[in-house]
Amino acid sequence: MGRYLPDWSQLNKKISSVERVVYVKKSKRKGAGLLVSCLAMALIVSACGSSSSSTTASSGGSAQSGSAKPIKIGVSTEATGGSAEASVNIYQGVQIATDMINEKGGVKGRPIELVVRDTEENPTRGVSIIRDFSQKENVLAGIGGYFSTVMLAQTPVIKEEKLPFVVATSNVPESVTNGMPWTFGVRMNAEVTARYALKFMEKNLNASKVAILHESGGYGKGAVSAMTKALEEVGKKPVAVESFNLKDQDMTAQVTRARDAGADVIYLFGIGAPNGYVLKSMDKIGWKVPVIGETGMAALGVNEVGGALATGTFAIQTANFTSEQTREMSKQFLERFKSKFGHIPTTFSAAAQGFDGAMLIFKALESVDLTDDVKKDREALKDALENNAGPYSGVIRDWDKAFSKDNHDAIDINSYVMNMWKDGVIVKSDKQ
């Protein structure tokens, strides 16, 4: 993936973290500067900070009066912080879906308008964003949720505000269950992922002595709970469970204890660069066993820090954009993404789930007779998501019906694609 984004270490030290996220590539035109592919996110960050001022990213034309006035959808994601590179893919996926719908005249003649906010990886700010969406911006629905620690704080507030919300990536089961009936998951549920990973380990790696290495926040803790449960279901338990902070750069002690416990495979749940430092720490003690992670393992920081050590490590995703696309919607999505942003998605699952999650909202909206009474319309949309979000042929899969009253998770074990790092690029593994 390094060929799609630059080596940040070579850029001017004064460039802000946001500019690093939104930077895509140098223009091939003579004399041109940096191409910023995610202008809306940059505007959001400049407006947020500690201020309560709002910034709206509008798509598909200006606001109109009467029945043609825009339908507002809130996007809550991380434009700044350690998760920004991966999280911005949610926004980009949602933006592509919005463009496609607005080009066709919107939903029932009404354009979609995105109201985008940066949580800054701050749970308190995340909660205020949900309040702002619901009470000030009067959005009809929301989508987002990359950083699980923030999403877990937002979930009960989403339920309290009665705001339909699609969780696009946060894998912790409670990110959806604690907000039901108002939260819907188009994400990789950690419990489903753990069962998939365990079967993969046994089938393809002949490995069963699992050490779980995880970041100390909600994302990592969710993985520990899920994999422990999956192992218990087959009469086993992890041989080691070790945590680290996202700012740590030396995990020698943790990997040494995992090695000494007899682990023959690592289930790794950090986010980007910390995973790379785990790989470096393993190399430092001369220990090499298979490493499997999820979205955090697919972030560019893994390769930027781990370099050649990343090659051969696995990342569970719901899509792959370096291989030939066989699904029609995947082809359209990828071409549009490259045209708009100048590169393929940097985190496949975040972009695919953001896109399909938004499309399922729009699909459900087609069956709703909007009254412009926002409380009534949110209730109607929630019911439509449970009953009318499908059929839809998406980037990830085909859904006859994505959700039901009792099941608010659209992604199942058959939705997964096993990817792996190879020479700095995420490719589809020949082992599935």
Buried (B, 14 or more C-beta within 10 A) or exposed (E): BEEBBBEBEEEEEEEEBBBBBBBBBEEEEEEEEBBBBBEBBBBBBEBBEEEEEBBBBBBBEEEEEEEBBBBBBBBBBBBBBBBBBBBBBBBBBBBBBBBBBBEEEBBEEBBBBBBBBBBBBBBEBBBBBBBBBBEEBBBBBBBBBBBBBBBBBBBBBBBEBBBBBBBBBBBBBBBBBBBBBBBBBBBBBBBBBBBBBBEBBEEBBEBBBBBBBBBBBBBBBBBBBBBBBBBEEEEBEBBBBBBBEBEBEEBBEBBBBBBEBEBBBBBBBBBBBBBBBBBBBBBEEEBEBBBBBBBBBBBBBBBBBBBEBBBEBBBBBBBBBBEEBEBEBBEBBBEBBBEBBBBBBBBBBBBBBBBBBBBBBBBBBEBBEBEEEBEEBBBBBBBBBBBBBBEBBBBBBEBEBBBEEEBBBBBEEEBBBBBBBBEBBBBBBEEE
